């Protein structure tokens, strides 16, 4: 819970900023799939696994994101039968807003904790990720 509560607070602040910036047609469920799209694109099956949802749910959410212009499906250069989900220009614009909001929240947290403790927390969480995040 000690990690979950701040993670949810960050998520809520980022979503609030994204919606306020005019990207008000993206849902939290969609964002949890969207944020796992790699820089060169990601297969729906991998998005589903990483978001811990069924392939059907991931496909449904990606379909919605595609209709809203946040993502596009492109051929996978490594497998002609497969498709990758890639962030579209509208999605990149939303990511810029999200990154700015993340930086603002991190700055607030750093002011609250102090630079030394904030840096220490980041190092500890990064190290903990080594054994907790299979997708790092």
Beta strands, then each sheet from edge to edge (+ up, - down):
strand 1: 71-76
strand 2: 79-87
sheet 1: 1+ 2-
end
